[in-house]
Amino acid sequence: MTVESDPFAPETYERWGHTSEYAESQRRVSSYSPSDWERIHAAAADLEARLGAACAAGVDPASEAAMDLVEEHRQAICATYYECSPVMHQALGEMYVEDERFAARYEAAAPGLTAWLRATIAANTARQSPR
């Protein structure tokens, strides 16, 4: 995917263009080939399916299994786009619920996934916070 083909590029730039994470993401994605994008999208679809299956199965958001899945989600962001701290990941979880476009995407994967994802990300953030 290129910035030119991303319909959300102007909004993304307006909201986050001033951040180091945005700059890092732009630097990384500019070097990705079509085959890189195929691999990235396939891995994301696989992870989303596993998240949806865990939600549908009623896996407790505070369980190790659930938190390990959302940690995998966070690490995928780190590996692909920018360094995503647990606190930043928690902010993304909130955005997934608040932004109807994200909510619709996750709800299409599994009913209730958006709220489950937010709760699981919050639990994982707490798990990683120094005591």
C-alpha positions as CSV (number, residue, x, y, z in Angstrom):
1,M,0.0,0.0,0.0
2,T,1.3,3.4,-0.8
3,V,0.3,6.7,0.8
4,E,-1.3,7.6,-2.5
5,S,-3.6,4.6,-2.4
6,D,-4.6,5.0,1.3
7,P,-7.9,6.9,1.6
8,F,-7.1,7.7,5.2
9,A,-3.6,9.3,4.5
10,P,-4.8,12.9,4.8
11,E,-6.6,12.2,8.1
12,T,-3.6,10.2,9.4
13,Y,-1.2,13.0,8.6
14,E,-3.5,15.6,10.2
15,R,-3.8,13.6,13.4
16,W,-0.3,12.2,13.8
17,G,1.9,13.8,11.2
18,H,3.8,15.7,13.9
19,T,4.8,12.5,15.8
20,S,8.0,10.5,15.6
21,E,5.9,7.4,15.3
22,Y,4.3,8.8,12.1
23,A,7.7,9.6,10.7
24,E,9.0,6.1,11.5
25,S,6.0,4.5,10.0
26,Q,6.4,6.5,6.8
27,R,10.1,5.7,6.6
28,R,9.4,1.9,7.0
29,V,6.4,1.6,4.7
30,S,8.1,3.5,1.9
31,S,10.5,0.6,1.5
32,Y,7.9,-2.2,1.5
33,S,7.4,-4.1,-1.8
34,P,4.1,-5.6,-2.9
35,S,5.2,-9.0,-1.6
36,D,6.0,-7.4,1.8
37,W,2.5,-6.0,1.9
38,E,1.1,-9.4,1.0
39,R,3.0,-11.0,3.9
40,I,2.0,-8.2,6.3
41,H,-1.7,-8.4,5.3
42,A,-1.7,-12.2,5.5
43,A,-0.2,-12.1,9.0
44,A,-2.7,-9.5,10.1
45,A,-5.6,-11.5,8.8
46,D,-4.3,-14.6,10.6
47,L,-3.9,-12.7,13.9
48,E,-7.3,-11.0,13.5
49,A,-8.9,-14.4,12.9
50,R,-7.3,-15.8,16.1
51,L,-8.4,-12.8,18.1
52,G,-11.9,-13.2,16.8
53,A,-11.9,-16.9,17.6
54,A,-10.7,-16.2,21.2
55,C,-13.4,-13.6,21.7
56,A,-16.1,-15.9,20.2
57,A,-15.0,-18.7,22.5
58,G,-15.4,-16.5,25.5
59,V,-11.7,-16.4,26.4
60,D,-11.3,-14.1,29.5
61,P,-9.6,-10.8,28.4
62,A,-7.5,-11.0,31.5
63,S,-6.2,-14.5,30.8
64,E,-2.6,-15.2,29.8
65,A,-3.8,-16.6,26.4
66,A,-5.8,-13.5,25.6
67,M,-3.0,-11.1,26.7
68,D,-0.4,-13.1,24.7
69,L,-2.5,-12.6,21.6
70,V,-2.8,-8.9,22.0
71,E,0.9,-8.7,22.8
72,E,1.5,-10.4,19.5
73,H,-0.7,-7.6,18.0
74,R,1.4,-5.0,19.6
75,Q,4.6,-6.6,18.5
76,A,3.3,-6.7,14.9
77,I,2.8,-3.0,15.0
78,C,6.3,-2.6,16.4
79,A,7.8,-4.8,13.7
80,T,5.9,-3.3,10.8
81,Y,5.2,0.4,11.5
82,Y,6.7,2.0,14.7
83,E,7.6,1.3,18.3
84,C,4.3,0.9,20.0
85,S,4.6,1.0,23.8
86,P,2.0,-0.8,25.9
87,V,0.5,2.6,26.9
88,M,0.2,3.6,23.2
89,H,-1.3,0.2,22.4
90,Q,-3.9,0.9,25.1
91,A,-4.7,4.2,23.4
92,L,-5.2,2.3,20.1
93,G,-7.6,-0.1,21.9
94,E,-9.6,2.9,22.9
95,M,-9.6,4.3,19.4
96,Y,-10.8,0.9,18.0
97,V,-13.9,1.3,20.1
98,E,-14.4,5.1,19.6
99,D,-13.8,5.1,15.8
100,E,-16.8,3.5,14.1
101,R,-14.6,2.4,11.1
102,F,-12.3,0.3,13.4
103,A,-15.3,-0.9,15.4
104,A,-17.1,-2.0,12.2
105,R,-14.0,-3.9,11.0
106,Y,-13.5,-5.7,14.3
107,E,-17.2,-6.4,14.8
108,A,-17.3,-8.0,11.3
109,A,-14.6,-10.4,12.4
110,A,-16.4,-11.4,15.5
111,P,-19.3,-9.8,17.4
112,G,-18.0,-8.2,20.5
113,L,-14.4,-8.3,19.4
114,T,-13.9,-4.5,19.6
115,A,-14.8,-4.3,23.3
116,W,-12.9,-7.6,24.0
117,L,-9.8,-6.3,22.3
118,R,-9.9,-3.0,24.3
119,A,-10.3,-5.0,27.5
120,T,-7.5,-7.4,26.6
121,I,-5.2,-4.7,25.6
122,A,-5.8,-2.9,28.9
123,A,-5.1,-6.1,30.8
124,N,-1.9,-6.6,28.9
125,T,-0.8,-3.0,29.5
126,A,-1.4,-3.5,33.2
127,R,0.5,-6.8,33.1
128,Q,3.5,-5.0,31.6
129,S,3.4,-2.0,33.9
130,P,6.1,-1.9,36.6
131,R,4.6,-2.5,40.0
